């Protein structure tokens, strides 16, 4: 599984957020893994965490366009509660 972030057209690496205390995508991806991406479910897949994090990342940090490159999708559980 690979989760990539596309860099803005100006070639500047996306920065981290001191407010979030981490990279923007990483913050939302971990938040998704902790249950926000699958409320009520026992497992969270890479795809679910990505689908939670991607729009929040783009909204929070203009120019960041996360991309998920994985063929396992929702079958690849990353966390279990």
Secondary structure, DSSP 8 states (H G I E B T S, - for coil): -EEEEE--TT-----EETTTTEEHHHHHHHHIIIIITSTT-SEEEHHHHHHHHHHHHHHHSTT-EEEEE-SSGGGSEEEE-
